[in-house]
Each structure stands twice: as C-alpha cells, then as structure tokens.
Amino acid sequence: MRSVEAQLLHRPPGLAAGEIVRRLAAMQAQDVPSALLAFRARSATLTPADVEAAWQSRELVRTWGPRGTLHFVHADDLPWIHALTGRATGTLRRLAEEGVTGDDLLALITGALEGQGPLTKAGLEERLKGRARGQGVVHLVALAAHHGLAVLGPQRAGKPTYVHAADWLGAPVVPEPDRERALKELATRYRRAHHPATPEDLAAWSGLPLGEARTAWGLSPAPPPPPEDAPLVRLAPAFDEYLMGWRDRDPILAPEHARKVFPGGGVLRPVVLVDGVIRGVWGRKGAEVGVQAFGELPALDDELADVRRFLGRS
C-alpha cells in the first residue's frame, strides 16, 4: 500500500506552505484552485491566504517543472529542478504549431517581460504586437522559462500572470551545474515522498528518460520506511500528487472505477481517499460539496467541514 504519511496526508502539525512543497519535491499546480486544496489536504491550519503569502514573498514559485507541467516549487530548489526539466524542444514544436516562428523568439519574449512586473496573457499580447496570440503567448513564456528567464506570478482576478525571472526573483534561474548532484537530489526527495516506489515511477513522475531515472535512483539513499499509516479519510483535489506521483494507479484505484476518476479529455476528478485507496469522487459548486461513492464510505463530516473552513465558507 502506498504511504499517505510519506505524502503528508496525515496532516502533521506545524508545516508551512513552503515546507509542504519541499517535502513533496514539487506540487502540481496547473490548476491553481486544485493546488490550493492540496495544501488543505496536508494541513489542518493553512488557509489560501497563507499559500498566497508564500507565493507573493517568492518562497514558492509557480513554473514548469516535472513532466513539463506547471508546479509549485520552493525557490531554494529551483536550480536542481531547472537543471532536469529545462528542455525547450517540445516548446519550440508547439510554437511552430501556433505559427510563432523566427530566430528572435527568446529575445522577443524576454524583451516583452523585462521590467514590466507580472503581466496577464492579454497584457503580453499587446506588448508582442501581433507576433503571438493565445496559447502562442504561453508557449513563448515557457521558452523563456526553459532558459531560466521567466516564471508565473500570482493570479490576477483568477487569471495567470507571467513575469521575468530576474524581476521577480532578483536574478535568472541558473541550473545546478553538477547534473549528478541534481539527479541525486531529485531521487532523494522523490523517494522520501513516494513510498513504495521504483525507478520506473520516478521516470513517470519526473519526465526523465528511464536510464537517467535509474542513475538518479542509484545515487540516492534509501529512505527509512515511513510509520505505519493510521486510518485516514481525506478529500484530495484533482491532480493531487498522491495520484500523479506514480506510474501505475492500480494499487489505489480499482480498474472498474477508473473512468469515474479519469473520464477523458485530460480531466481528473477530485477523489475520496479512505486509508489510501480511492473510494469515490467529489466536487464542489460554491459552498456545496457533492460526493459520488463507489461503495460504503465512512463519515465525511469532518472533511466536508474542513473544505468549507479552507474556502472561507460556513
């Protein structure tokens, strides 16, 4: 059975938002509301304002991380994560598909961002003067991010913002020059947060080729096994690291229920975890939380009340 304690789902007291992200190595954040609820699942006291404060203070940074997907990363960890995820090949292909071409693309986007503070996509479109629109703008920012020159700023009216890394962090993100050290750090952090796991799981989570994942695995020490999990019920959000962190979900999700969690089209629904196994899905609309159980469930009153607490609703 996968360890919910390694994933901090037992909600150890006293962990700030930055420490939670460091303990998980990185936290998927392509959908910010879901990412905020992932903090709730791991803390009985954090609020969205606490996470926002860590983001505004630059302790947490939202950027392209493992698998080329947007993650929250601790600022101290940016160098080694960037060293292992800073590939631009796929981004250049996507830019070509969007019709954004030229040999000046990096200078174009960094010039549009530099000195401007966080800009929304619409603001960037104006500064790019027709060279890119829509997703082409986002892929341009991703190109700059792959070179350590851009990250995402905090949301503005629910919309993402983009900012030059030197403006936001004080300097560009410089990758860790010792790739072996970066690989060791990656595998060490991953193994502490994902138990049990294999090099194949690490490759699936990180996006590294399997050969490099095996090398990283061999460089990292085996962590002590976490304590035996206590009985636990948790409402985990969509894209939670507990679902995204391994190659295979069969140990925690019965195949007959897989389509209820992954209905297709890139959708992943929030799940009800009972002792580490997915026993249902849930969703919210305003203050209302609805649950679709896959069978009998224990009482969810405390979890439902805590979701409302976190969202600031009585």
DOMARNU-421060 format. One record per residue (C-alpha): residue in one letter; x, y, z. Coordinates in pm, 1 decimal. Layout:
<sites>
> A | X | Y | Z
...
</sites>
This chain:
<sites>
> M | 0.0 | 0.0 | 0.0
> R | 122.8 | 349.3 | -77.3
> S | 204.5 | 561.2 | 222.5
> V | -25.5 | 853.1 | 293.0
> E | 217.9 | 964.9 | 563.5
> A | 502.1 | 999.4 | 313.5
> Q | 264.7 | 1225.7 | 118.9
> L | 182.6 | 1425.6 | 437.5
> L | -185.8 | 1337.7 | 407.5
> H | -190.6 | 1261.8 | 780.2
> R | -151.8 | 1640.8 | 818.7
> P | 149.0 | 1671.0 | 1051.7
> P | 113.4 | 1989.8 | 1258.3
> G | 323.8 | 2298.3 | 1206.3
> L | 413.1 | 2267.3 | 837.9
> A | 408.3 | 2593.0 | 643.1
> A | 323.4 | 2600.8 | 272.9
> G | 687.4 | 2615.7 | 165.3
> E | 784.6 | 2315.8 | 374.8
> I | 498.0 | 2109.1 | 235.0
> V | 620.0 | 2176.3 | -119.1
> R | 979.9 | 2094.2 | -25.8
> R | 873.6 | 1769.2 | 137.7
> L | 683.8 | 1668.3 | -177.2
> A | 976.5 | 1777.8 | -402.5
> A | 724.4 | 1978.9 | -611.3
> M | 346.1 | 2015.5 | -616.5
> Q | 148.0 | 2004.0 | -939.1
> A | -16.7 | 2341.9 | -997.1
> Q | -154.5 | 2352.5 | -1349.0
> D | -490.3 | 2423.9 | -1185.1
> V | -441.0 | 2670.2 | -901.1
> P | -769.7 | 2605.1 | -711.9
> S | -686.2 | 2232.6 | -703.1
> A | -331.7 | 2306.4 | -590.6
> L | -463.4 | 2518.6 | -302.8
> L | -685.3 | 2231.2 | -192.8
> A | -380.2 | 2003.4 | -199.1
> F | -234.1 | 2220.7 | 77.3
> R | -559.8 | 2182.9 | 271.8
> A | -538.1 | 1805.8 | 242.3
> R | -198.2 | 1823.9 | 416.9
> S | -262.3 | 2088.2 | 681.5
> A | -540.7 | 2149.0 | 930.1
> T | -445.8 | 2514.4 | 974.2
> L | -325.0 | 2662.1 | 644.4
> T | -552.9 | 2898.9 | 453.5
> P | -543.8 | 3013.4 | 89.8
> A | -405.6 | 3344.2 | 219.4
> D | -110.0 | 3160.7 | 374.2
> V | -27.5 | 2996.5 | 41.2
> E | -72.8 | 3326.4 | -140.5
> A | 165.0 | 3493.6 | 105.7
> A | 432.5 | 3229.9 | 38.8
> W | 380.8 | 3286.1 | -334.5
> Q | 391.2 | 3667.3 | -306.9
> S | 706.7 | 3651.3 | -92.3
> R | 876.4 | 3439.5 | -363.6
> E | 926.3 | 3143.5 | -128.1
> L | 700.7 | 2944.8 | -362.0
> V | 741.1 | 2979.6 | -737.0
> R | 497.9 | 2855.3 | -999.4
> T | 682.4 | 2734.7 | -1305.9
> W | 725.6 | 2448.5 | -1548.7
> G | 862.9 | 2151.4 | -1357.9
> P | 840.1 | 1771.5 | -1367.7
> R | 692.0 | 1634.5 | -1692.5
> G | 693.7 | 1988.0 | -1833.8
> T | 381.6 | 2060.7 | -1625.9
> L | 321.0 | 2366.5 | -1410.3
> H | 420.4 | 2304.6 | -1048.4
> F | 477.7 | 2494.9 | -728.6
> V | 848.9 | 2470.7 | -646.9
> H | 1034.8 | 2603.3 | -344.0
> A | 1262.7 | 2886.7 | -454.5
> D | 1564.5 | 2714.9 | -297.7
> D | 1502.8 | 2410.0 | -516.8
> L | 1475.9 | 2589.8 | -849.6
> P | 1839.9 | 2529.5 | -957.4
> W | 1834.6 | 2149.4 | -942.3
> I | 1479.0 | 2117.4 | -1070.3
> H | 1555.4 | 2352.4 | -1358.9
> A | 1866.6 | 2151.9 | -1445.7
> L | 1649.6 | 1844.6 | -1502.5
> T | 1340.9 | 1999.5 | -1663.4
> G | 1474.7 | 2287.1 | -1873.7
> R | 1431.4 | 2131.6 | -2218.5
> A | 1284.1 | 2352.7 | -2491.5
> T | 1239.0 | 2102.6 | -2776.8
> G | 867.5 | 2039.5 | -2722.9
> T | 802.2 | 2408.3 | -2666.6
> L | 963.2 | 2505.0 | -2996.9
> R | 744.3 | 2248.2 | -3172.0
> R | 430.9 | 2387.9 | -3008.9
> L | 530.7 | 2742.0 | -3104.4
> A | 565.1 | 2635.3 | -3467.2
> E | 220.4 | 2476.2 | -3448.9
> E | 83.7 | 2810.6 | -3323.6
> G | 253.1 | 2992.0 | -3610.8
> V | 505.1 | 3166.0 | -3385.5
> T | 836.4 | 3146.4 | -3566.6
> G | 1161.7 | 3334.3 | -3604.5
> D | 1516.8 | 3330.0 | -3477.2
> D | 1447.8 | 3604.6 | -3223.5
> L | 1182.6 | 3435.1 | -3011.5
> L | 1377.0 | 3429.6 | -2684.7
> A | 1474.7 | 3795.0 | -2717.7
> L | 1117.4 | 3877.8 | -2818.6
> I | 954.8 | 3734.3 | -2506.7
> T | 1221.0 | 3845.2 | -2259.6
> G | 1204.2 | 4196.4 | -2401.3
> A | 827.3 | 4196.0 | -2359.1
> L | 852.3 | 4079.5 | -1997.2
> E | 1159.0 | 4262.4 | -1867.9
> G | 1085.2 | 4546.3 | -1629.7
> Q | 707.2 | 4510.1 | -1658.0
> G | 618.4 | 4314.7 | -1345.0
> P | 362.3 | 4033.4 | -1372.7
> L | 158.7 | 4060.8 | -1694.3
> T | -155.8 | 3875.2 | -1791.8
> K | -170.7 | 3698.6 | -2126.2
> A | -371.9 | 3989.3 | -2265.9
> G | -107.1 | 4235.3 | -2149.0
> L | 165.1 | 4028.5 | -2308.0
> E | -27.1 | 4004.0 | -2634.7
> E | -29.2 | 4385.3 | -2651.0
> R | 344.8 | 4406.0 | -2594.4
> L | 415.9 | 4134.0 | -2850.6
> K | 239.3 | 4344.5 | -3118.0
> G | 85.9 | 4055.6 | -3309.9
> R | 383.0 | 3817.7 | -3303.4
> A | 191.0 | 3572.7 | -3082.9
> R | -162.5 | 3528.4 | -2953.7
> G | -348.9 | 3286.8 | -2727.3
> Q | -151.5 | 2974.8 | -2643.6
> G | 134.3 | 3101.8 | -2855.1
> V | 196.0 | 3360.2 | -2582.5
> V | 203.8 | 3090.7 | -2312.9
> H | 447.7 | 2876.8 | -2513.8
> L | 671.5 | 3181.3 | -2559.4
> V | 679.9 | 3227.3 | -2180.6
> A | 757.0 | 2856.3 | -2145.6
> L | 1050.6 | 2903.0 | -2382.6
> A | 1186.2 | 3180.8 | -2162.4
> A | 1125.7 | 2965.6 | -1853.4
> H | 1328.7 | 2681.6 | -2006.1
> H | 1617.8 | 2929.5 | -2023.6
> G | 1563.2 | 3040.2 | -1661.9
> L | 1424.4 | 3378.1 | -1767.8
> A | 1053.2 | 3360.5 | -1678.0
> V | 816.6 | 3224.0 | -1415.3
> L | 448.9 | 3268.7 | -1339.3
> G | 341.4 | 3539.3 | -1097.7
> P | 39.6 | 3519.1 | -866.2
> Q | -306.0 | 3508.5 | -1019.1
> R | -480.1 | 3834.3 | -1105.2
> A | -861.0 | 3818.2 | -1099.0
> G | -831.7 | 3442.4 | -1141.9
> K | -602.4 | 3469.1 | -1445.5
> P | -236.1 | 3364.4 | -1459.6
> T | 36.6 | 3624.0 | -1483.8
> Y | 385.5 | 3597.7 | -1629.2
> V | 699.0 | 3775.5 | -1513.5
> H | 1067.8 | 3798.7 | -1596.8
> A | 1256.6 | 3578.3 | -1350.6
> A | 1512.9 | 3848.6 | -1271.3
> D | 1237.4 | 4097.9 | -1192.5
> W | 1051.9 | 3855.1 | -967.1
> L | 1335.5 | 3656.2 | -807.7
> G | 1622.4 | 3904.7 | -829.4
> A | 1816.2 | 3700.6 | -1085.2
> P | 1754.6 | 3448.0 | -1362.9
> V | 1719.7 | 3085.5 | -1257.4
> V | 2063.1 | 2927.3 | -1301.1
> P | 2057.8 | 2548.1 | -1333.0
> E | 2266.1 | 2337.4 | -1097.3
> P | 2586.4 | 2275.9 | -1298.6
> D | 2653.6 | 1932.8 | -1148.5
> R | 2393.4 | 1710.4 | -1314.5
> E | 2482.9 | 1415.4 | -1091.4
> R | 2412.1 | 1626.5 | -782.9
> A | 2079.1 | 1736.1 | -932.3
> L | 1983.1 | 1375.3 | -1010.7
> K | 2070.7 | 1266.1 | -657.9
> E | 1862.1 | 1545.0 | -503.9
> L | 1567.1 | 1464.1 | -728.3
> A | 1564.5 | 1095.1 | -639.7
> T | 1626.3 | 1160.0 | -269.4
> R | 1330.5 | 1396.8 | -245.5
> Y | 1108.6 | 1177.1 | -459.4
> R | 1178.3 | 861.3 | -258.5
> R | 1103.1 | 1032.6 | 72.6
> A | 762.9 | 1146.3 | -53.2
> H | 666.4 | 834.9 | -252.2
> H | 674.0 | 502.2 | -70.4
> P | 696.3 | 240.2 | -200.9
> A | 824.4 | 338.1 | -546.0
> T | 1059.5 | 224.2 | -822.4
> P | 1288.3 | 394.3 | -1076.9
> E | 1007.7 | 347.6 | -1328.3
> D | 779.0 | 551.8 | -1102.8
> L | 1043.7 | 822.7 | -1074.4
> A | 1075.0 | 836.8 | -1454.2
> A | 697.0 | 869.3 | -1493.7
> W | 674.8 | 1144.9 | -1231.4
> S | 978.3 | 1345.6 | -1339.6
> G | 963.5 | 1303.6 | -1716.0
> L | 1326.9 | 1188.7 | -1723.2
> P | 1430.2 | 902.6 | -1951.5
> L | 1425.1 | 573.4 | -1764.5
> G | 1803.5 | 538.4 | -1788.8
> E | 1857.5 | 871.0 | -1609.7
> A | 1591.5 | 786.0 | -1353.2
> R | 1776.9 | 462.9 | -1276.6
> T | 2101.9 | 655.1 | -1245.6
> A | 1935.9 | 900.5 | -1006.5
> W | 1790.3 | 613.2 | -807.2
> G | 2132.7 | 457.8 | -766.3
> L | 2279.3 | 785.6 | -642.6
> S | 2015.3 | 840.9 | -373.8
> P | 1999.0 | 675.4 | -32.3
> A | 1705.0 | 452.8 | 50.3
> P | 1489.8 | 644.6 | 298.6
> P | 1364.2 | 472.3 | 612.1
> P | 1013.2 | 336.8 | 565.8
> P | 750.7 | 576.9 | 699.5
> P | 549.5 | 479.1 | 1007.0
> E | 252.2 | 253.6 | 953.2
> D | -39.8 | 460.3 | 833.8
> A | -323.0 | 530.8 | 1074.5
> P | -682.4 | 506.8 | 943.5
> L | -745.9 | 813.9 | 734.1
> V | -1023.5 | 975.3 | 530.2
> R | -925.8 | 1262.7 | 304.6
> L | -1087.8 | 1463.7 | 25.7
> A | -799.2 | 1506.3 | -219.1
> P | -823.2 | 1751.5 | -509.9
> A | -784.6 | 1686.5 | -880.1
> F | -420.0 | 1643.7 | -986.7
> D | -310.1 | 1569.7 | -631.0
> E | 45.9 | 1440.9 | -600.9
> Y | -88.9 | 1122.0 | -443.9
> L | -249.5 | 1042.1 | -779.7
> M | 20.9 | 1188.2 | -1005.6
> G | 331.6 | 1058.3 | -832.1
> W | 349.1 | 700.2 | -958.6
> R | 340.8 | 528.0 | -1297.2
> D | 54.9 | 294.2 | -1206.0
> R | -261.9 | 381.3 | -1014.3
> D | -395.3 | 26.2 | -986.9
> P | -278.8 | -13.2 | -623.0
> I | -509.1 | 273.5 | -516.7
> L | -787.4 | 265.9 | -777.2
> A | -995.3 | -37.0 | -876.3
> P | -998.4 | -66.1 | -1258.1
> E | -1378.6 | -70.0 | -1268.5
> H | -1383.6 | 281.8 | -1121.4
> A | -1100.4 | 430.0 | -1328.0
> R | -1328.1 | 606.1 | -1578.5
> K | -1512.2 | 779.5 | -1295.4
> V | -1184.5 | 940.2 | -1188.1
> F | -1036.6 | 985.7 | -1537.7
> P | -1335.6 | 1042.0 | -1768.0
> G | -1113.1 | 1151.2 | -2056.7
> G | -1009.4 | 1474.5 | -2222.0
> G | -737.5 | 1537.3 | -1966.0
> V | -995.0 | 1562.7 | -1684.7
> L | -901.0 | 1420.8 | -1342.7
> R | -1168.6 | 1443.5 | -1075.5
> P | -1112.4 | 1508.2 | -703.3
> V | -1115.1 | 1184.2 | -505.9
> V | -1222.8 | 1046.5 | -171.3
> L | -932.2 | 860.3 | -10.8
> V | -1007.8 | 602.1 | 256.3
> D | -691.6 | 452.3 | 407.7
> G | -502.4 | 544.0 | 93.2
> V | -748.2 | 389.9 | -156.0
> I | -981.0 | 587.1 | -384.8
> R | -1337.7 | 509.4 | -272.4
> G | -1526.0 | 785.7 | -451.8
> V | -1506.9 | 1120.5 | -628.2
> W | -1626.4 | 1459.9 | -515.9
> G | -1684.9 | 1807.6 | -649.0
> R | -1791.2 | 2148.0 | -526.6
> K | -2010.0 | 2426.8 | -650.7
> G | -1985.7 | 2731.6 | -432.3
> A | -2027.0 | 2614.5 | -74.4
> E | -2189.6 | 2287.5 | -178.4
> V | -1976.1 | 1972.1 | -186.7
> G | -2115.0 | 1660.4 | -352.3
> V | -1974.1 | 1307.9 | -322.5
> Q | -2018.3 | 1009.8 | -553.0
> A | -1921.9 | 699.5 | -356.5
> F | -1801.0 | 374.7 | -512.0
> G | -1945.9 | 183.4 | -216.2
> E | -1997.5 | 236.6 | 153.7
> L | -1799.6 | 528.2 | 294.2
> P | -1710.9 | 627.6 | 649.8
> A | -1839.8 | 958.0 | 783.0
> L | -1709.3 | 1255.6 | 586.1
> D | -1848.6 | 1530.6 | 810.8
> D | -1509.3 | 1648.7 | 938.5
> E | -1356.6 | 1660.4 | 591.6
> L | -1655.7 | 1841.7 | 443.9
> A | -1643.3 | 2096.4 | 725.3
> D | -1271.1 | 2147.1 | 672.4
> V | -1315.0 | 2209.0 | 298.9
> R | -1567.6 | 2477.8 | 390.2
> R | -1325.6 | 2614.1 | 652.4
> F | -1048.5 | 2638.9 | 394.1
> L | -1271.2 | 2803.5 | 137.2
> G | -1386.7 | 3053.5 | 397.0
> R | -1749.7 | 2942.1 | 393.3
> S | -1960.3 | 2847.6 | 694.4
</sites>
